[in-house]
């Protein structure tokens, strides 16, 4: 079921303060679609609104709202605010895009961090579906777009890099969205579900994830905070890898986090703007499954071809487009979105 135009519709975008959410907001508004976007960070959300309004045709309304999607009460408040702001009783598109990384180890990470990341990445999608599906149905037809990840296909970042909270949540998003296909076809045929599976897309997820954990951006962290984020075992591994100098002090760790965020954003093979265009093109064309990036396509193909070898890295990636070592490196580059 294709959607030829977004013009004249009302879209909901979560995680609209930066990255793909910001670009979805801007591109939708530029195409004549009114947008209600939310983010945990009201300052970056306001920046997005200003950008989108400057590019939108006359009559298009763009609003920004503060919302922690891991809290159902805040999602309900967001719904009420946007309906009032846009004088509407329905929406046409919902992009459940907000996400955060972290909680890598179930065995070693702090439980509160693990559960916080799982709540943002899974409960945020679930609450948005609960809250906004009735408004999609009320509009007589709409699209629910849920962002999973390459880690919803493959629950690792490669050797020595567990990714449990994020991967568990993104697998849940993938399974939920695929299950909705038949559910909606049977019970709400006017609405369709779309699954987005990005690989490495250039976003500020590193610094945004720290904010989601209740920490400031790396530049503003205290010595104690930066040592909490980069504990001794991680610091020692980074020193062995040459990413930190011998005897690294808190300021070295702080600068490492700043560089990590910039590199993840600026050296990605796909920009956030390109990713948003791919998503909107897929929604417009009627696709239900949208892979973003060659890394996502590679991992999808590899896991499908040899599911039993998914975590035997050399075997999984051998023979695809180069040596097994090259493939493992590419897989490790597919950090969470």
ABEGO torsion letter per residue (X at the ends): XBBABABGBBBBBBGAABEAAAAAAAAAAAAGBBBBBBBABAAAAAAAAAAAAAABBBGBBBBBBBBBAABAAAAAAAAAAAAAAAGBABBABBBBABBBBEGABAAABBAAAAAAAAAAAAAAAAAAAAAAAAAAAAAGEBBBBBBBBAAAABBBAEBGBBBAAAAAAAAAAAAAAAAAAAAAAAABAABBBBBBBBBBBBBAAAAAAAAAAGBBBAAABBAAAAAAABBAAAAAAAAAAGABBBGBBAAAAAAAAAAAAAAAAAABABBAAAAAAAAAAAAAAGBABBBBEAAAAAAAAAAAABAAAAABAAAAABGAAEBAAAAAAAAAABBBX
